[in-house]
Amino acid sequence: MKMMTAIIKPFKLDDVREALHQIGIAGMTVEEVKGYGRQKGHTELYRGAEYLVEFQPKVKIQIAIADAQVDAAIDAVCEAASTGKIGDGKIFVAPLEQSIRIRTGETGEEAL
């Protein structure tokens, strides 16, 4: 099992959710976050004054997936989240030691 974390642009969330649903991944956790990488922020004009926006709004998606679904999930997120411009995001994949469904007590991949 793996824990996949994707950081994407907020307006791409519905596209990513639909792409993952099409490959059989229905559950995810979503958080609104802020951050920066190579994009390094930008300046905006507010009431005639310029100010620097250092942290960009992003969405963090976490998905617990079976090992067999990792490559398909990565491809789905990359395709759905891509705009071809800087700041499209990142995907991180880490091992997931254990998974337990609280309601039934199922463990491992059955609990995903």
Secondary structure, 3 states (H helix, E strand, C coil): CEEEEEEECHHHHHHHHHHHHHCCCCCCEEEEEEECCCCCCEEEEECCEEEEECCEEEEEEEEEECHHHHHHHHHHHHHHHCCCCCCCEEEEEEECCCCECCCCCCEHHHHC
